[in-house]
């Protein structure tokens, strides 16, 4: 009975170790993404751009029908 309990504990330890490795890998990926985003933000700020404001302007334009690629021409004056 003790041997079975030890085997179950070993299996749980292995699962926990595997999950820890997966979490560690995920954290490393997130850290890399964060560093990349931070570098891009700094580069934009050095160029004098405000990425947050620029993004807000793009969203406002999209909400107001900006972009024009999907708009139909107004032919009412042609007749």
N, C-alpha and C positions, 0 to 999 in steps of 0.2 A: 504494500500500500504506500509506503514511504517513497519507493522508487517511482511510482506513478505520479505522486504529488511533485516530486523533484522534476520529472519530465515536463509536467504541466507548467511549472515555474520557469523552466528553461525555455519552453516554447513562448511563454508570455514575455520573457526577457528579450528573446530574439525579435518578436513582433515590435516591442517597444523600441528596441535599438534601430530596427528598420524604419519605423515611423520617425524617430529622431533624425535619422540620416535624411529622410525625405524633407522634413521640416527645415533642416539646416540648409539643404540645397535650395529650397524655396526662398528662404531668407536671404541667401546669397544673391539670387536672381533679383529679388526686390531691392536689395541694396544697390546692385548694378544699375537698375532702372532709375532709382532715385538719384544716383550720381550723374547719370546721363541727363536726366531732366534738369538737375541743378546746373550742369555745365551749359545746357542750351539756354536756360534762363539768364545766366550770367553773360553769355555771349550776346543775347538780345539786348540786355541792359547796357552793355558796353557800346552797342551800336546806336543807343539812344531810343530804342523801341520799348514800348510797354506792352509785353505780350498779353497781359490780362486785359488791358483796355482794347487792344487790337482784336482780341477774341470776342469781347463784348460787342464791338462794332460789327464784326462779321455776323454774329448771331442776330443783331438788330436788323441788319440788311436782309438776312434770310427770312426773318419773320415778316418783313414788309414787302416781300416779293422781290428783293434785290437779286442780282445775278443775271436775270433776264433770259437765261438759256431756255427755260421752260415756258416763257410767256408767249402768248399768241399776239401777232401784230394786230393793231387796231385799224381795220379797213373801213370804218364808218365814214371817213372824209373822202374816200375814193369815189363815192357814188354821186 
